[in-house]
């Protein structure tokens, strides 16, 4: 396998060492044109390109060029451990993320993202679901997997974990977007699940490999979940839950949002009621789920995604059908 390009190596230095985020990197790249040119710029030019840069970031940026070999060696060690580093300029960078106004300059990936993963649905929900929520999540994930639709989620405890596990149990593919570095999986309880996902899909992070999870990174991860999918399904969410943030990102990207329409309501499902009142696609029976599958297949990312900031085979009626709603 070819060595990483100098641009990818220097991007790692800028993003991981100088801690320049996607928005800041976009501004610097627009001004200077390349990672090399960013690191060769003087302090005055850097602050003019992005006034939000701190003194510490500017100092770090102006001292990083000689450390290129150090970062090249670090990226090589990551690859040896099974982690690939992908630049937004690389052909295998997920196309859905490119439609974001501020796409991650780099991704750390365990596993492989395949072209077929373009046909994907995100399943999200509460971290503390009841048994019915979990069973519904498993059923939805299994059905999407049977329909060759990749399941995307955020590896959180509860609904997210059930979505990944349901897809895996059905022999499907699943992608997990992390809110932590790829070498510091959060939550730690899902370390074994990460191994399974990497074998039948991919685990990805926009953060430095050893970064911990904080509220800000977990919330930012939600935009990646939405961008990787053609639709977002909320199984159960309370008012103000992170799942509603993912749904908001999907709406800003011009993608359909669906919510399970529960007969029995509780506080951890009130977010579903809110979404349905706002026009979300209702999932109240198996027919609704089939209609959503058809909608996902017909949609195309290049038509549905927009630069916002809040910033397979067709179904054959003769196939065996899974029942989700009794």
N, C-alpha and C positions, 0 to 999 in steps of 0.2 A: 504494500500500500504506500502511495506517495506521501512524502512529508507534508506537513501543513504549510500553506503559503505564508509568506512574510506578513501579508495583510491580516490573516487570521491570527497569527501570533501577536501582532501589535494590537489588534482589537482586544485580545485577552488582557494585555497589559493595561489598556485604557479602561476597560470595563471592570476588571477584577481588582486591579491595584489602585487606580485613581478613582474607582467607584463612580464612574460616569454612567448614568442611567440611559435608557433608550431615547428619551426626549433630548437629553443633552448631547448624546452621540449623534442624533439626527442633525442637530444644529451645527455641530462641529464638522460633520462630514459634508454638509451642504456648503459650508464656508471654505473648507480646505481640500476636499475631494478624496482624501485617502487617510488611512490610519497613520502612515508614515508622515504625511504632511501635517497632521494634527500634532504629532509629537515633536516636529521640527519648528512649530510655531512659537513665537515669543509670548510672554505673559500678557502684553497689551492686546495682541491679536486674539488670544484665547478669550479674554474677558469681553472683548467686543463681539465675538461670535456667540457667546453665551454668558450674559451678565450674572447668571445664577451660579456659576462655578465659584467654589470657595477658594480661599487662599491655599488651603491644604491640597485641593485637587489640582490647582494650577502648578504648585510646586512639584507634585508627583508627576504630572504630565511632562514637565520640562526636564525630568531626570530619567525617563523611562527608556529612551532609545538604546543606551548601552546595555540594557538588561534584556534585550531581545533573545539572546541565546538561552538565558535562564527560563524564559517563558516557553520557548520552543521545546526545551527539555521537559518541562512540566506537562505540556500538551502531549508529548510522546509517551510519558509515563501514564497519563490518563488513558490513552488509547490502548496501551498494554494491559490496563486493568479492565477494559471493556467499555470505556466511555469515549465516544466520539465527540469532537467539538466541531460544530457546523456554523459557518458564517452565513449571514443573510445574502451574501453574494454567491453562495454555493448552489449548485443545481438541486441538491437533495434537501435544501431548506424547505420546510413546509410552506406550500403556496398560500394557505389560508392566513398565515401570520404576516405575509408580505402586504396584505391588504390593510393592516393596522397602520395608523398614522405613525406610530412609534414602535416598529417591530423590534424585537430583541436583536441586538447586533450579533450576538452569539447564542447558541444553544448547546448545552451538554446533553447527549443522548445515550441511553443504554437501550440496546435493542435496535430495531429498524422501523422507520416509517416508510411504508410502501405506497405506491400510487393508488392502490385500492382503498387506502385509509382516507382518501379524499371524500369518500361517501361515508360520512360519520354523523353520529348524534351524540350530544352531551347529555348525560344523566346526572343530576345533582339533587341535593336535599340535605335535610337536617343531620347533624352529627349524633343525635340521640333519638333515633327512630324507634317506634314500637314494632312489634312482630309483623303486623299487617304492612307497615311501610317497607320493611325489609323484604317480605315475601313478594310484594308488588314490584320492588326494584329488581329482584332476581328474575322474576317473570318477564319484565320488560327487557332486561339485558339479554336474556336467553332468546327472546323473539328477535330482537335486532340482530343478534349474532347469527341466528338461523336465516335471516334475510340478507346476510353478508353486508351488514352495516356496522362499521367499527364503532365501538362504544368509547367515548371520551369522558373522563372525570378528573377529579383533583386529589385522589388518594386520601381524602379526609376520612376519619372514622364515620361509621354510620352508612348513609345512603351511598356516598362515593365508593366506599370499599365494597359494598354489596353490588354496585354496578360493575366494577372491575371483576369481581369474583363470578358474577352471573355470566358475563361474557366468556370468561375462561372456562367455566364449567360446560358451556355449550360449544366449546371448540372455536370460539370466535376471536376476533382481534380487539385489543383495547389499548388506548393511549392514556397515560397519566401525566398531567401537568403539575409539577411540584411548586410549592411555595417556599422551598428550601433548596440548598445546594444538593447536587446529585450524590455527593459523598456523605451527606448528613441528612438522611431521609427523615422526614417528619410526616406523620407521627412514627416514632421508632417501632411501635407495635406492628407496623405494616412492612417491615423489612423483608419478610418472606413473600409477601404479596408482590412487592417490587420485583423480586426475582422471577416470579411467574409471569408478570406483565412483560418484562424484558424478553422473555422467551417467546411470547405470542403477541408482540406489539412493541411498544416503546415507552420508556419513561424519559421525560425531558424537563430541563430546568433552564431558565434564563439567567440564573445567578451563578456567582463563583462557586466552585465545587464544594467548598466547606462552609458555605454560608448557612447560618441558622434561620429558622422561620420566625418572622415577627408579623404583627398584624398587617403592616403595609405590604409585605411580600405575598402574604396569603391572599389579600384582596387583589393585588396586581395579577396574581395567577389566574383570577377569574376571567380576565379578558382573553387569556390564551386558550382557556377551555372553550369559550364561545367561538373564538376565531378558528379553532381546529375542527369545528363541527358545522353542519348545515342547519341544524336546529338544536334547541335546548329544551330538555324535558325536566320539569321540576316535580319530583315525586311528593315531597312534603317539606314545607318551609314555613317557619314562623315569620311574623312581620319583622323586617329589618335583618333577616338572615342573609348570609353570604350568597345563597342560591339566587336571591332576588337581584343581587349585583350581577351575577352571571347572566341572568335573564335580561337585565338592562343593557349589558354589553351586546347581547345577541340582537336586541331591538335596534340599538344604534348601528349595528352592522347590517341591518336590513334582513335579519333572519327570523324565521318563525319561532315562537316560544309556545310550548305546550305545558299544561299542568294537569296532573291527575285530579279529576273531579270527584272528590270523596263524598260519600253520603254522610258518613259520620265525621264531624268536624271537631278539632281540638286545637289548642293554641299553636301547636307545631305544624298546623296545616292552614292557618289563617293567611299565610302568604299566597297559598294556592288560590284561595277565594279572591284575594286582591288581584292576582294576575288574570283570573278568569273574568272578573268584572272589567278589567282593562282590555279584554279582547283576546286573551290567550286561547290557543287551540285546546279544546277540552278533551281529556282522555277519560271517558266514562265507560267505554266498552271496547271489545276487540275490534269492532269496525273502525272506531276512531284511530286505533293504533295502526291498522292496515292503511288507512288513509294518510297517516303521518309518514309511514314508510314510503308510500308512493310519492308524497310531496318531497321527501328527502332525496329520492332518486331523481326526480325531475329538476330539482334546483341545481344551480351551478354556482360555485363560490365566486367566480369572477362577476356574476350578475348580482349576487346578493350582498357582497361585502362592500362597505364604504369606509372612507378614511375618517372615522369619527373619533372623538376623544371625550371622556368625562373627566371620562377619559377621563351495476352488476346485472346481475341477471334480473329481468323483471319477474315479479311474483306470479307463479302459476297457481291458479285456483285449485288444481289437482294435488298440489303439494300438501303434506301433512301440516296442519296449522296448530300452533300452540294457543292455548286458552289462558288469558290473563284475568279477565273479569268474569266472575261467576254470575 
